[in-house]
Amino acid sequence: QVQLEESGGGLVQPGGSLRLSCAFSGRSFGSYFMGWYRGKEREFVAGIAWNGAKTSIADSAKGRFTISRDNAMNTVFLQMNSLKPEDTDVYYCNAGGPSTMQPGVYWGQGTQVTVAS
């Protein structure tokens, strides 16, 4: 059974930064593609291969967001810099997709990110 728990969301001013974390519970974290998505329609934000060798970032986030993982800690991170009001949304962690840009069946509960003055 895979469980995902996001943390790190909150309120930040435009131009600020947040670091989201996703803690993975279950077996074989190191074999899963992991990703971040946002909103009710689960818009793709970022994805990372099982070994971290490949990452994908949505065009809207390129140059501002970075995804990384620590397989020893069973955790994936999303570093978000230069945040904009349009980044406001609920961010969801995902596991088990077939690639860095496609989601799998495992989802976390989400963490709210609000970018406002």
Buried (B, 14 or more C-beta within 10 A) or exposed (E): EBEBBBBBBEEBEEEEEBBBBBBBEEEEBEEBBBBBBBEEEBBBBBBBBBEBEEBBBBEBBEEBBBBBBEBEEBBBBBBBBEBEEEBBBBBBBBBBBEEBBBBBEBBBEBBEBBBEE
